[in-house]
Amino acid sequence: MKLNLLNDMARICRLLSLLLLLAVGLAGCKTSRHSSSLSGESACLSSKVQLTVPHKDATLTVNGTMKLKKEECMQISFLMPILRTEVARMEVTPDEILLVDRMGKRYVQATRKELKDVLPKKADFAHLEKMLFEAAKPGGKASLTGKELGIPSLEKGKIVLTDFSDKEISLTPTQVSSRYTKVEWTELLEMLAKL
């Protein structure tokens, strides 16, 4: 039973990385926990991420972190509960998106040009960055449900960004080991459709 739960969680984490990108790029609702020390002038932003997804007869919640360096890169890392081991990572730059499934040893790497027909028009890096900085402001939009995303199978799912900080951070570009298998982004979309 533990193995099935881990496999289910790994599958969900793989798919939710893409959902988070789409959610932040599309819209959001309010959350009550914001840092009041955000200056608005910072080149860095970080927050906690909580992803809640209904699965069969249960609800799974995965926590993680988001780090953003203005005009450079945004990284989101999802962690396995209790063990705090990274299960999935998403890295977005102005030109490229990288999704890494740590448990399944797979990754998707695609350019914005390859995804132009899949992502909404406003889902470019500049818009993503603007949405994250807006979400960090008091009263900002930092929560989104699956229903608001238009994904019927994840209607009760929810993404929430909290505990924002604009302190200086360092981001190391994600290196994918040769042990990982590269898969096409279309495969990820097919998996998403089966949820």
Secondary structure, DSSP 8 states (H G I E B T S, - for coil): -HHHHHHHHHHHHHHHHHHHHHHHHH--EE-S---TT--S--SEEEEEEEEEEEETTEEEEEEEEEEEETTTEEEEEEE-TTT--EEEEEEE-SSEEEEEETTTTEEEEEEHHHHTTTS-TT-SHHHHHHHHHHHHSTT-EEEEEHHHHT-GGGTT-EEEEEEEE-S----------TTSEE--HHHHHHHHHH-
